[in-house]
Amino acid sequence: MVLFIPGFMQRGDAWRPVAELLPERYPSRLLDHAEHSFEGRMGEILASGAQVLVGYSLGGRLALRAAVRAPESFTAVVLVGSTAGIEEAPLRAARAEADERLASWIEAASMEDVVSVWERQPLFADQSDALVEEQRPGRLAQDQRSLALLLRTAGQGALEPVWHELSQLELPVLAIAGARDDGYTRAAKRIASTAPNGRAAIVEEAGHAAHLQRPEEVARLLTEFLDHLREKGV
């Protein structure tokens, strides 16, 4: 079973445009988290019974760490717009401070204001108005305290990098990034060169959320990856 893991401020349904395009030979599940801490979400993933983990952004970071923690439980990992972490301690500390400020603000603000600010991030600037509006109900359905807890425990500043562990992970890893997302394109290529069985795929005409902007292409890449593993008997 393929488990689709959403990003921050998303429901599992955000993955539906890709999941619906997978062939029937690859049954899947869209994960809606009931837990909102790093360890809680890791527990959900590890208990899911999935063979293949597919995660976007924060969901990708969780998927990779679940695979590093229990590689015997999975057959492959697919990451979209994700990274193995911030290596430089000063940069990681600065990100943790920024995430703490954001978490504190999220707890005090209205959910409407939180979503409005989140949607205006430069990271999402290339998304169409229609796509932003399509995601809004899922974002407005989030709980502020849960989001703050998730930032404090699973934000990029809170998590130790796993680049070294990735270099020893024998599982097949596919790292996907949108061509307009320079930082995560570099991360995808580094993931591919670091993991012993890693590969990268860059999606043209897409930014950070390639699975939302080009679902057909991401589904094609995922199907090809799974078919290749199936042919090899993985």
C-alpha positions as CSV (number, residue, x, y, z in Angstrom):
1,M,0.0,0.0,0.0
2,V,1.1,3.5,-0.9
3,L,0.7,6.0,2.0
4,F,0.4,9.7,1.0
5,I,1.5,12.0,3.7
6,P,0.4,15.7,3.6
7,G,2.5,18.8,4.3
8,F,2.0,21.4,7.0
9,M,-1.5,22.9,7.2
10,Q,-2.8,20.2,4.8
11,R,-5.2,17.3,4.9
12,G,-4.5,14.0,3.3
13,D,-7.0,15.0,0.6
14,A,-4.4,17.3,-0.9
15,W,-2.8,14.2,-2.4
16,R,-6.0,13.0,-4.1
17,P,-5.3,14.5,-7.6
18,V,-2.1,12.3,-7.7
19,A,-3.6,9.2,-5.9
20,E,-6.5,9.0,-8.2
21,L,-4.2,8.7,-11.2
22,L,-2.2,5.7,-9.8
23,P,-3.0,2.4,-11.5
24,E,-5.2,0.0,-9.5
25,R,-2.2,-2.3,-8.9
26,Y,-1.0,0.3,-6.4
27,P,-3.7,0.8,-3.8
28,S,-3.2,3.9,-1.7
29,R,-4.3,5.7,1.4
30,L,-4.5,9.4,2.1
31,L,-3.2,10.0,5.6
32,D,-5.2,12.4,7.7
33,H,-3.2,12.9,10.9
34,A,-4.9,12.6,14.3
35,E,-1.6,13.4,16.0
36,H,0.2,16.8,15.8
37,S,3.6,16.2,17.4
38,F,6.7,14.7,15.6
39,E,6.6,11.5,17.6
40,G,2.8,11.2,17.3
41,R,3.0,11.5,13.5
42,M,5.9,9.1,13.3
43,G,3.8,6.6,15.2
44,E,0.9,7.0,12.8
45,I,3.2,6.4,9.8
46,L,5.0,3.4,11.4
47,A,1.7,1.8,12.3
48,S,0.1,2.4,8.9
49,G,1.1,-0.9,7.4
50,A,2.3,1.0,4.3
51,Q,5.0,-0.4,2.0
52,V,5.7,2.9,0.2
53,L,5.8,6.3,1.8
54,V,5.1,9.4,-0.3
55,G,5.4,12.7,1.5
56,Y,5.3,16.4,0.6
57,S,7.4,19.0,2.4
58,L,6.9,18.4,6.1
59,G,5.3,15.0,5.2
60,G,8.4,14.2,3.2
61,R,10.6,14.9,6.2
62,L,8.4,12.6,8.3
63,A,8.5,9.9,5.6
64,L,12.3,10.0,5.4
65,R,12.7,9.8,9.1
66,A,10.3,6.9,9.4
67,A,12.3,5.1,6.8
68,V,15.6,5.8,8.6
69,R,14.1,4.6,11.9
70,A,12.5,1.4,10.5
71,P,13.9,0.6,7.1
72,E,12.7,-3.0,7.3
73,S,9.1,-1.8,7.4
74,F,9.1,-0.2,3.9
75,T,10.1,-0.9,0.4
76,A,10.6,2.7,-0.9
77,V,10.3,6.4,-0.1
78,V,9.2,9.3,-2.4
79,L,9.7,12.9,-1.4
80,V,8.2,16.0,-3.0
81,G,9.7,19.4,-2.1
82,S,11.5,18.0,0.8
83,T,15.0,17.8,2.4
84,A,17.0,15.7,4.8
85,G,17.4,18.7,7.1
86,I,19.5,21.8,7.9
87,E,23.1,20.7,8.7
88,E,24.5,24.0,10.0
89,A,23.8,24.3,13.7
90,P,23.6,28.1,13.7
91,L,21.1,28.1,10.7
92,R,19.1,25.4,12.4
93,A,19.0,27.4,15.7
94,A,17.9,30.5,13.8
95,R,15.1,28.5,12.1
96,A,14.0,27.1,15.4
97,E,13.7,30.7,16.8
98,A,11.7,31.8,13.8
99,D,9.4,28.7,14.1
100,E,8.9,29.5,17.7
101,R,7.9,33.1,16.9
102,L,5.5,31.8,14.2
103,A,4.0,29.2,16.6
104,S,3.4,31.8,19.2
105,W,1.7,34.0,16.7
106,I,-0.4,31.2,15.3
107,E,-1.7,30.4,18.8
108,A,-2.9,34.0,19.3
109,A,-4.2,34.9,15.8
110,S,-7.4,33.8,14.1
111,M,-7.3,30.9,11.8
112,E,-8.3,33.2,8.9
113,D,-5.3,35.4,9.5
114,V,-3.0,32.4,9.8
115,V,-4.1,31.1,6.5
116,S,-4.0,34.5,4.8
117,V,-0.4,35.0,5.9
118,W,0.6,31.4,5.0
119,E,-0.8,31.7,1.5
120,R,1.3,34.8,0.8
121,Q,4.6,33.1,1.4
122,P,7.1,33.6,-1.5
123,L,7.4,29.8,-1.6
124,F,3.9,29.7,-3.0
125,A,4.0,32.8,-5.2
126,D,3.8,30.8,-8.4
127,Q,0.6,29.1,-7.5
128,S,-2.5,30.2,-9.4
129,D,-5.3,31.9,-7.5
130,A,-7.6,29.0,-8.2
131,L,-5.1,26.5,-6.7
132,V,-4.7,28.7,-3.6
133,E,-8.5,28.9,-3.2
134,E,-8.8,25.1,-3.7
135,Q,-6.4,24.5,-0.7
136,R,-8.1,27.1,1.6
137,P,-10.8,24.9,3.1
138,G,-8.3,22.3,4.2
139,R,-6.1,25.0,5.8
140,L,-9.0,26.7,7.6
141,A,-10.0,23.3,9.1
142,Q,-6.7,23.2,11.0
143,D,-6.4,23.8,14.7
144,Q,-4.0,26.6,15.8
145,R,-2.7,24.8,18.9
146,S,-2.0,21.7,16.9
147,L,-0.2,23.6,14.2
148,A,2.0,25.4,16.9
149,L,2.8,22.0,18.5
150,L,3.8,20.6,15.1
151,L,6.1,23.6,14.3
152,R,7.8,23.2,17.7
153,T,8.4,19.5,17.4
154,A,8.6,18.8,13.6
155,G,9.7,22.1,12.1
156,Q,13.0,22.2,10.3
157,G,14.7,24.0,13.2
158,A,13.5,21.3,15.7
159,L,14.7,18.2,13.7
160,E,18.3,17.0,13.5
161,P,19.4,16.5,9.9
162,V,19.6,12.9,8.6
163,W,22.0,13.3,5.7
164,H,24.4,10.8,7.2
165,E,21.7,8.3,7.9
166,L,20.5,8.8,4.3
167,S,23.9,7.8,3.0
168,Q,23.4,4.4,4.7
169,L,19.7,3.9,3.7
170,E,19.4,1.1,1.2
171,L,15.8,1.7,0.4
172,P,15.0,3.1,-3.1
173,V,14.4,6.9,-2.7
174,L,12.8,9.1,-5.4
175,A,13.2,12.9,-4.7
176,I,10.9,15.1,-6.7
177,A,11.0,18.9,-6.9
178,G,9.5,21.6,-9.1
179,A,11.9,23.3,-11.5
180,R,10.9,26.7,-10.2
181,D,11.8,25.8,-6.6
182,D,15.6,26.3,-6.7
183,G,16.3,25.4,-3.1
184,Y,14.4,22.1,-3.2
185,T,15.7,21.2,-6.6
186,R,19.2,21.3,-5.2
187,A,18.0,19.3,-2.2
188,A,16.4,16.7,-4.4
189,K,19.6,16.3,-6.4
190,R,21.6,16.0,-3.3
191,I,19.3,13.4,-1.8
192,A,19.6,11.4,-5.0
193,S,23.4,11.5,-4.9
194,T,23.5,10.7,-1.2
195,A,21.1,7.8,-1.0
196,P,22.7,4.6,-2.3
197,N,19.5,3.9,-4.3
198,G,18.4,7.4,-4.8
199,R,17.2,9.2,-7.9
200,A,15.8,12.7,-8.6
201,A,13.1,14.0,-10.9
202,I,12.5,17.6,-11.7
203,V,9.0,18.7,-12.7
204,E,8.9,21.5,-15.2
205,E,6.4,24.3,-14.9
206,A,6.0,23.7,-11.1
207,G,7.3,25.2,-7.9
208,H,7.3,23.9,-4.3
209,A,4.0,22.0,-4.6
210,A,4.6,20.0,-7.8
211,H,2.0,17.4,-6.8
212,L,-0.7,20.2,-6.8
213,Q,0.6,22.1,-9.8
214,R,1.4,19.1,-12.1
215,P,-0.5,16.1,-10.6
216,E,-0.4,14.2,-13.8
217,E,3.4,14.4,-14.1
218,V,4.0,13.5,-10.5
219,A,1.6,10.5,-10.8
220,R,3.5,9.5,-14.0
221,L,6.9,9.7,-12.2
222,L,5.5,7.8,-9.2
223,T,4.0,5.1,-11.4
224,E,7.2,4.7,-13.3
225,F,9.2,4.4,-10.1
226,L,6.9,1.8,-8.6
227,D,6.8,-0.2,-11.9
228,H,10.6,-0.2,-11.9
229,L,10.7,-1.5,-8.4
230,R,8.1,-4.1,-9.3
231,E,10.1,-5.3,-12.2
232,K,13.1,-5.7,-10.0
233,G,11.0,-7.7,-7.5
234,V,11.3,-5.1,-4.7
